[in-house]
Amino acid sequence: MAELGGSQISSLMETLPGIAQVLRSPVADAIVHLSRAAARLEEFRPADSEELLQFAVRRSLMTQDESERVMEEVQSAHQKRVDRAAAKATPAAKATRAAKATARKAAAKPARPTRKPARPVKKPARPARKR
């Protein structure tokens, strides 16, 4: 298989739309996905974190032990988030949330007066003086 040079790759990327997504490195994909997840534009994927951590280990930016510890923390935090989302989806949890929302609305509303306040009485205008 022939290797492609830099100029050949760039002309190929310009010619075929979407080829850049295929040729892009998994690390670049992980960075993009993690950035979007941080901005809450898409869901968090632990696999992206793992890819980035392995990249750091390959480049000697961190040790394998540190990478494994961080990955365990990420996976446990992600699992807690998934469990909480599943608990929120149950019918009993929905009913509880609805009851709490109703109670908050009732507490936030000021008490309505039982009758309307009296309007101030306007004095009749004075008749114009005759000259």
Wavefront OBJ file of the C-alpha trace (Angstrom):
o trace
v 0.000 0.000 0.000
v 1.364 3.404 -0.948
v 1.789 6.037 1.714
v 0.170 9.435 1.195
v 2.124 12.658 1.578
v 0.840 15.773 3.354
v -0.229 17.583 0.178
v -1.950 14.470 -1.150
v -3.936 14.061 2.075
v -5.033 17.699 2.087
v -6.147 17.530 -1.574
v -8.000 14.280 -0.800
v -9.746 15.969 2.139
v -10.826 18.863 -0.095
v -12.045 16.523 -2.853
v -14.055 14.100 -0.719
v -16.296 15.774 1.858
v -16.500 13.788 5.065
v -13.198 11.995 4.554
v -11.664 14.149 7.283
v -13.905 12.414 9.809
v -12.548 9.024 8.699
v -8.904 10.074 8.692
v -9.032 11.996 11.957
v -7.302 10.390 14.912
v -9.285 8.790 17.748
v -7.635 11.221 20.155
v -8.975 14.195 18.208
v -12.441 12.604 18.239
v -12.188 12.092 22.000
v -11.222 15.730 22.519
v -14.167 16.905 20.415
v -16.643 14.613 22.193
v -15.383 15.548 25.659
v -15.548 19.241 24.802
v -19.127 18.890 23.611
v -20.042 16.846 26.683
v -18.517 19.518 28.918
v -20.712 22.113 27.213
v -23.695 19.740 27.609
v -24.199 19.579 23.853
v -24.023 15.787 23.875
v -23.833 12.895 26.304
v -20.620 12.006 28.114
v -18.872 8.861 26.884
v -16.364 7.191 29.242
v -14.626 5.671 26.194
v -13.531 9.165 25.136
v -11.910 9.733 28.525
v -10.192 6.376 28.284
v -8.813 7.237 24.835
v -7.439 10.543 26.077
v -5.911 8.954 29.191
v -4.229 6.246 27.100
v -2.849 8.948 24.811
v -1.348 10.662 27.869
v 0.231 7.370 28.990
v 1.661 6.716 25.497
v 3.236 10.185 25.496
v 4.567 9.711 29.068
v 2.439 12.570 30.348
v 1.129 10.353 33.169
v 1.707 6.893 34.549
v -0.476 3.892 33.833
v -1.435 3.680 37.524
v -2.614 7.293 37.574
v -4.531 6.725 34.367
v -6.289 3.686 35.847
v -7.209 5.602 39.037
v -8.674 8.494 37.053
v -10.573 6.099 34.789
v -12.078 4.327 37.824
v -13.225 7.699 39.204
v -14.728 8.657 35.846
v -16.566 5.352 35.490
v -17.969 5.441 39.035
v -19.153 9.053 38.618
v -20.725 8.198 35.271
v -22.458 5.147 36.760
v -23.883 7.271 39.613
v -25.224 9.745 37.059
v -26.816 6.924 35.052
v -28.375 5.453 38.210
v -29.821 8.836 39.217
v -31.286 9.315 35.755
v -32.867 5.865 35.942
v -34.333 6.645 39.375
v -35.833 9.855 38.032
v -37.490 7.926 35.230
v -39.539 5.676 37.539
v -43.248 6.561 37.952
v -42.971 6.923 41.741
v -40.134 9.403 41.353
v -42.133 11.363 38.776
v -45.088 11.575 41.171
v -42.819 12.735 43.990
v -41.227 15.397 41.773
v -44.673 16.586 40.665
v -45.823 16.861 44.281
v -42.697 18.810 45.224
v -43.171 21.151 42.255
v -46.784 21.800 43.265
v -45.710 22.530 46.846
v -43.016 24.946 45.610
v -45.513 26.780 43.425
v -47.991 27.058 46.288
v -45.313 28.392 48.621
v -44.109 30.895 46.039
v -47.543 32.398 45.357
v -48.501 35.294 47.608
v -51.779 34.927 49.466
v -54.643 36.428 47.483
v -56.661 39.106 49.263
v -60.206 38.067 50.102
v -61.722 41.255 48.706
v -60.608 44.021 46.439
v -59.108 47.101 48.053
v -61.368 50.122 48.063
v -60.768 52.638 45.323
v -60.133 56.196 46.409
v -63.188 58.392 45.964
v -62.680 61.234 43.532
v -64.071 64.594 44.506
v -66.430 66.091 41.978
v -64.957 68.889 39.952
v -65.909 72.461 40.995
v -68.242 74.261 38.706
v -66.612 77.009 36.681
v -67.085 80.571 38.029
v -69.242 82.914 36.122
v -67.868 86.380 35.416
l 1 2 3 4 5 6 7 8 9 10 11 12 13 14 15 16 17 18 19 20 21 22 23 24 25 26 27 28 29 30 31 32 33 34 35 36 37 38 39 40 41 42 43 44 45 46 47 48 49 50 51 52 53 54 55 56 57 58 59 60 61 62 63 64 65 66 67 68 69 70 71 72 73 74 75 76 77 78 79 80 81 82 83 84 85 86 87 88 89 90 91 92 93 94 95 96 97 98 99 100 101 102 103 104 105 106 107 108 109 110 111 112 113 114 115 116 117 118 119 120 121 122 123 124 125 126 127 128 129 130 131
